[in-house]
Amino acid sequence: MIQRRLFGPGPSNPYPEATAALGHPLLGHLDPVFLEVMDSACEGLRQVWGTRNRRTLPLSATGSAGMEAAFVNTVEEGDVVVVAVNGLFGERMCDVASRCGAEVVRVDFPYGQPVDPQRVAEAHPSPKIIAAVHAETSTGVRSDIAALGEQKGDALLLVDAVTSIGGIELRADDWGVDIGYAGTQKCLGVAPGLAPFTISDAAFERRVLRPRSWYLDLGMLGGYAGEARGGTRTYHHTAPTGMVASLDAALRRIADEGLENVWARHQAAGDALHAGLQEMGLELFAAEGYRLPQLTTVKVPEGVDSAAVRAHLLEHYSLEIGAGVKEYASTVWRIGLMGPNAEPGAVALVLGALQEAMRAVSQRV
């Protein structure tokens, strides 16, 4: 087996506690002991989401299914959905919403820049949904969700928190987030496979009663997890019990450290990486003041072969960093310090390895 240091945009290396839990004896999805684990995981998710929503649960799918669940359960044919787009995942929101029959009002911002909450709020007088990405994985930019929540009016605020949850401040209730989805494979420090999801009572009351997706129907899922309690459950699907146990272990580990301490650890690691990259003469891509600590975008120096550097890191250090996306695929690197990788040793390793890799690749030319 190859041991990789996963310093790309995700997945990240998992917390040891999450990996150890995958080796526990497997339980059935209706076993009373497993239902206690599921309830514990749902409560842990409420903590990292910053919510008391009853319907907070891990969907049995990756973060992209979380995005689909968010829209398929709330968008009827012809509903107006305003989407703030400042990266790849905002663009994907537009695609998913349109497939649900929405009239999509797209509000674009340059890659590398945060969204302007006022422009988004003024894009349409009465949308059903305003959607935005909190931490845009494709660009390394954080946007102000609290400001969007203050200006949403009667609209439901739908937020992608895939890269932010468990890594930076996230307060769904305080910020007015009505629907949120995330993934386990980044700052939560769990393998890919689950989509932490939350929906407020107000949004649930305005949901699509018979959504196009049976599997992602929140009305049916809520009878099994999230709002369900104790042994009375409505069977819906066979939950990935090992993954839920792994998530619960990671959430307990985060709680033991203290969520705000975890945020601070990610911030310190990101600050150190940003400073080190700039000391090397490299230029950061994301706008100053809005840079994510857990996912750093850095411009590839002129004349440096981006793919060759990433291949060198993989071959000689078993270390993965990511390329940019779309037109920035060969001109931007994405470096993630998420979950257990948000620590000083990881910063030193990635800085030293990157410097050596650029030197080695340049000498080949």
LINZI-V754630 format. One record per backbone hydrogen bond with DSSP energy under -1.0 kcal/mol. NH is the residue of the N-H (numbers start at 1). CO is the residue of the C=O. If there is no record, write none. Layout:
NH,CO
NH,CO
This chain:
5,318
7,5
7,320
12,185
15,189
19,15
20,16
21,17
23,20
24,21
31,28
35,31
36,32
37,33
38,34
39,35
40,36
41,37
42,38
43,39
44,40
45,41
46,42
47,43
48,44
49,45
50,46
51,46
56,54
57,197
59,195
61,59
65,62
66,62
67,63
68,64
69,65
70,66
71,67
72,68
73,69
74,71
75,71
78,101
79,76
81,103
82,129
83,105
84,131
85,107
91,87
92,88
93,89
94,90
95,91
96,92
97,93
98,94
99,95
101,98
102,97
103,79
105,81
107,83
109,85
113,110
120,116
121,117
122,118
123,120
128,80
129,80
130,156
131,82
132,158
134,160
136,141
139,136
140,136
142,290
143,134
145,143
148,144
149,145
150,146
155,152
156,128
158,130
159,179
160,132
161,181
165,161
167,164
168,164
172,49
173,50
175,171
177,172
178,157
179,157
180,198
181,159
182,196
184,194
189,186
190,184
195,59
197,57
198,180
199,55
200,178
204,200
205,201
207,204
208,73
217,214
221,217
222,218
223,220
224,221
225,221
227,225
233,231
234,223
239,237
241,239
244,240
245,241
246,242
247,243
248,244
249,245
250,246
251,247
252,248
253,249
254,250
255,251
256,252
257,253
258,254
262,258
263,259
264,260
265,261
266,262
267,263
268,264
269,265
270,266
271,267
272,268
273,269
274,270
275,271
276,272
277,273
278,274
279,275
280,276
281,278
282,277
285,297
287,112
290,287
292,140
296,335
298,333
299,283
300,331
304,301
309,305
310,306
311,307
312,308
313,309
314,310
315,311
316,312
317,313
319,313
320,5
322,334
324,332
328,325
329,326
332,328
333,298
334,322
335,296
336,7
337,294
341,338
342,339
343,341
347,343
348,344
349,345
350,346
351,347
352,348
353,349
354,350
355,351
356,352
357,353
358,354
359,355
360,356
361,357
362,358
363,359
